[in-house]
Amino acid sequence: MTFEIVTLGCKLNFCESAAIEKQLIDQGFTPSENGQADICVVNSCAVTAAAVSKTRHALSKLRRENPNAVTVLCGCFPQSFPEEAGLNADADIVVGNSDKSRTGQLVAEYLKHGTKTVKVNPITREFDENASVPDEDRTRAFIKIQDGCDRFCTYCIIPTARGRTRSLAPEKITEQAVRCVRNGHKEIVLTGINLSCYGQELGLSLADGAAAAARSGVERIRLSSLEPEMLTDEEIAKLKTVKGLCPHFHLSLQSGSDTVLKRMNRRYDTETYRSVAEKLRKTFPDCSLTTDIIVGFPGETEEEFGQTMDFISEIKFAKIHVFPYSIRKGTVAAEMVQTDPVARAKRAEILNEAAKRLETEFLSSQKNTVQTVLVEKPQSKEYSFGFTENYTPVRIYGKPIERHTLTKVIISGFGRGFCEGKLL
């Protein structure tokens, strides 16, 4: 029997889908190679209403293309809205994040008894080591080292979908990282729902998690999204000692207005953010800073939006992901007075244009510097493509370069969204 897994949402879901794939293979099932499968799994996202809509569409498409297959809906959608998912989703097995590590077992049970199964239980405070394995499908391997969030931002459903913060033990991080190195990976990305909170229940910090990965001997370690208020002077100093740590920090901003940040229930203000950015640049002189911004949050005024525009110009981000605010049922912000949709769309357009200008400024600043690029793939006969340590995308012109190669280049120019490099 064959299976197909469709994964939506964050990098954690991809690590968890890799674990589901391993479960099914261990039970004797085979990955589908043509889209036709006997078992169809949708690992869902519920961070926005649009994400749930995509989940439903993916489930419907798989059911339509594989009418006799066993269908499985798992992840954040069932965990956040169990009644809606259990009653209305066209799936034979519905399982939340609480029981995601049992997906393979539930499939086996369904094949024996043919009875619809809904398993959505409260999420415990224990890190489920069986729920994820490294996602090694990409050039950079992703390891999930943290799950859950205690922050309760007013726009976010994640604490409901993922539970409270919990962490993978350091020795397990090393073990997974060693496996990735043995499989040829030169870079590991450490990921989590709220990665900055790694280890707090273990008496550890994120730097300890990164150091655990470094013990594998991997050449590069990259951190996914971080919360600025968690990067204390002591933590930044500890991160500096981690061998192979990439000087790229994705610091969630969400708004450059203190009043909006307060309505969002974020745990920092712009002064804190500014201070952290300055300390990172002082400690890691060649680092890049990237971020996320929600535009059109409930009640956002033109003045508050202007404050965000001023702040991004001051910080000079290398890249900004712009998200027009989306109402998420079950959150505090859903009950607030909403921003006019036309104004929201216009502000998103303005912010995206500003983000492009800042990206171009950053790319131009890399010209004539020597960088080490991890090659992801030869993209054409003319160039290979990869990323520098500070996450600058680079096209390397000349002969094709094999994937997983670390190579030194001089940045000779830049285009729209990338730099150009020549082999040294």
N, C-alpha and C positions, 0 to 999 in steps of 0.2 A: 504494500500500500504506500502511496505517496502523500506528501504534505506540502502545503504552501503557507508561508507566514507573511502577512502584511503588517509592517510596523509604522505607526504614526507617532509624531511628537518628538520628545527629547532624546538625547543620547543614552539616558538610562534605559529607556525602552528598548533600544537596540542591544544593549548588554543583556537585558532580560529576555529578549527574543532569541539571542544566541543560546541562552540557557534552555529555553523551550525547544529549540532545534536539537540541542544535545540530548534532551530527555527523549524526544521522539526517535532520534537515530538509535539511541541505546535500546529502545524497545523494538527495533527492527524496521522502522519506517524509513522511507527514502525521500530526500528532497525532490520536489517536482522540477522538471527542466523545461516544461512547455506551458505552464499555467494551468494545466489540468491536474486536479489532485483529489484524493479520497478524504483528506483532512484539511480544512481551511481555517487558519487562525488569524484573527485581527487583534493585534496588540494596540489598544486604543489610547487616545489622548483626550483630555477633557478640559484643558486649560482655557479654552474659549468655546463659545457656542458653535463657531465655525469648525473647530476641531471635532466636536461631537458629530456635526453634519458630515464631515469627511469620513468619520468612523462608520456612520450608517451607510454612506455611499459605498465604501470599500466592502462592507459586509454584504450589501445587496448585490454588488458586482460579482463577488465570489460565489454567492448562492446561485446567481443567474447562470454563471459559466460552469458551475459544478453542482447541478441540481441534486445529485445523489450523495454529495459529500457530507461528512460530519463537520458542522461549523462551530467555531469557538470564538467567543468574544471575551477578551480579558483586559485587565489593566485599569486605568484611571476612570473611564466612563462608568463601568459597573461599580467601582468602589465609591465614586462620588454620588451616583444616582442609581442605587441598586434596584429600586422598584421600577423605574423607567426602563432600565436596561433589561431587567429580568422579564418584564411583561411584554415590552414592545419590540425588543430587538429580535431579529430573525436568526436566532442562534440556538443550537442544541445544547451547548455548554456555555454558561455565563460565569466568569470567575473574576473576582476582584484582585487587587494587588496583594491582599492578605493571603491569598492561596495560589498566587501565580506559580510558585515553585511546584505545585501539584498538578499543573496543566497536563503533563504527559500521563500521569496516573488517572486523571479524570477522563481523558480520551479512551484509555484502555477499558475503564469501567463502562463507559457509554457503549463501546463496541460490543460488550458482553450483554448489557441489559437494555439498551436503546431507550433509556428514560432521560428526559430533559433534566439537566442539572444546573442549579444556581448556587454558587458558593461565594458569598460575600460576608466576611467576618470582620470584626474590629482588628485593626493593625496593631501588633504588639510592639514593645519597645526594643525587641531584639532584632539585630541585623540578620536577615535571612541569607545565609551564604549560598544556599542552593538556588536562589532566585535569579542570579546573574552570573555570567562568565565574561571574560574580556571579549569585546567585539573586535575581531581581527580581520574584518572584511575590507578595511581600508588600509592605506599605507601607515597611518597613525593608528595605533591600537588604543581603544578606550577601556578604562577600568573603572567600574562603579565602586567608590569607596565610602559613599555616604548616601543616606536616604532620609526623607522626611524633612519637615520644617516646623519650627515653633514660632515663626514670626507673625503670622496672621495679618498680612497686608490686606487692606480693605477690598482690593480688586481681585484677590487670588483665592482659588479653590484648592490649591495644592495641599494645605494641611489636612483637608478632608480626604483628598485622593491618595495621599502618601503617608499620613500619620506624622508622628513626632520624630525629631532627629535621632539618628542612630548611625553607627559607624562600623566599618570593617576593621578587624584587628590588624595591626601593623604587619605581623608575620604573614597574614593572608595576602596583604597587598604585595609584599615581596614575592611570595609564591606565585601569584598571578603575573607579576611583572617578569619574573624569570621565564615563565612559559612564553610570554610575548617575545622576549629577546631570543629565545631558542628558535622561535618561528620566523626570525628574520626582521623583527621590527626595530627600528632605530629611534622611534619616538613613541612615548606613551602619554595619553591625555587622561588626567585624573578628573573624574566627573562625579557630580552629586546633585541632589535637589537644592541643597544649600551648602555647597562645598566648604565655605568658610567656617561652618560649624563642625567640621570634621573633628572627631575625638573629644568633644567637650564632655561627654558622659564617661569617657575613659581616662580623663585627666590629661589629655593630649591636645595638640593643635594641628592645624593643616600642615604646618612645616614638618611635623613628625610623620604625617602620612606621606608627604613628598619624599622625605628622607628614606622611608621604608621602600618606596619605589626605586629610589636611587641605588639601594643596596643590590639591585638586580644587575647593575652595570650598564643599564640602558644609557644611550648617549644623550637623549633628550627627554625632559619631562615638561609637560605643559599643563597648566591649570585651566579648568573651564571657569564659568561665571563666578564672581566673588562679590561679597557684600563689603562695602568700604569700611564700615565701622568696626569690622572684625580685624582689620589690618593695623594692629597697634605697632608702635615703634619696635617693640620686642619681637613681634611676629615677622615684621619685614626683615629685621636683622637675622632671624633664624632662617628665613627663606633664602637669604643671600648665601648661606653656607651650603645649600643643597646642590650637590654637583649635577650639572646638566640642566638646571632649571631654566626654562626659556624666559627671556625678558619680555613677556607679553601678558598683560593683565586686563581681563575683561571685567571692568568694575560696573556693576549695575547702578545706573543713575535714576532712571524712570522720569525724573523731572528736575529742571534747574531752578525751580521755585520752591522756597522753603514752605510757603503756605500749602502748596499742592502736596509736597512731601509729607506734611503733617496730616492732611486728609487721607493720604495713602497709608498712614501708619508705618512709614519707613522709619528706621532707627537712627538716622543721621540727618544733618542739614548740609547746605552747600559749603559752609566753612569747613566742616569735617571732611567732606569729599575733597575739597581743594587741598587741604593739608595732606591727606593721604596721597593724592596724585603727585604733589611736590616731593614727598619723601620717597615714593617709588622711583621717580625720575632721578633723584639724587643718588639713591642706592643702586639703581640699574640704569646707568646713563643712556644706553641705547634702546631702552624699552619702548614699546608702543602701548597705548591705552585705547581700548575699545569699549563700547557700552551699548545699553538698550535704553530707549526712551519711549514712554507712553504719551501720546499726544491726544488732547481732547478729553482728559480725565474729567469726571463730573465736577461741574462748577468752575472749570478752568477759564479764567478771564483772558482778555487780550494782553493785559499787563503781565499776568503770570506766564503766558506763553512767551512774551518778550523777554522775561527773565531767563527762561530756558534757552532762548536763542543767544542771549548775551553770554550765558554760562558756557555753552558748548564752544563758542568762539574763544573764550578765555582758556579753557582746558586744552583745546586743540586735539580732539580725538582723531585717531587714525581711521576709525570706522565707527559708524553709528547704525544700529538696527532700529528703525522707526516702526512703532506699532500704534496705529489708531486705536484708541480705547474701545474695547468690546465688552458689552455687558455680560457678566457671568452670573447666572442664577445661583443663589445660595451664598453670595458674598454681600458684605456691608455696602459696597459701592453701588450695587445694583439698585439699592433703595434711595440713593442720592439723586438730586436734581441733575439730569443729564445735560451735557454740552450739545448744542445744536449740531446735527450730523453734517450739515454743509460747512460750518465753521471748522469742524473736526477734520474733514477731508482737506480743506484748504490749508490748514495748519500743517497737516502731514506732508502735503506737497511742498510747502515752504521749507519745512525742516529737512526733507529729503534732499532738496537742492543745496541747502547749507551743508549737509553731510557729505555730499559729493565734492563740494569745494574743499572741505577739510581733508577728505581722503586724498585729493589731488595734491594738496599742500604737503601731506605726509609723504606720499610717494616721491614727490620731487625732492624732499629732504634726504632721501636715501641715495640719490645719484652720486656716483663716484666713491661710494663706500664699498668695502669688501665684505661679503656676507657668505655664510654657509647655508646652502639650500638642500632641503630634503626633497628629492625628486619623487613626485607621485606617479607620473606616467609621461611617456612621450606623447604629446597631444597631436603632433603632425610631423611631417618630414622636415619641417623647418625648426621646430623648437620642442623642448621638454618643459614640464611645468612642475613647480614645487613651491615650498614656503621657507622663508628664512626663520631664524630663531625668534625674531620679533613679529612673526606672522605676516611678513610682507609677501604677497603673491608675486612670483617671478617666472617670466618666460626666459629660458636659457636657449639661445640660438646656437646652431651648429649641429654636431652629430647627436643622434638620439642617445639618451642616457637611461640606463636601467632603473626601474623602480626600486625604492629603498636606498638609493645611493645618496650619500652626503657629499656634496661637492662645493668647492669654493668658487665664487663668481665675483666679478666687479659689476656693480649696477651702472649700466651705461645710459639708461634713459627710462622713460615711463610712458604708459598709455592710459587708457581709461580703465581704472580698476586693477592695474598691475604694473610691475616694473619689468624692465628688460635687463638681462644679464649676459655677460660673456665669460666663458670659462677661463680661469687663470691657468 
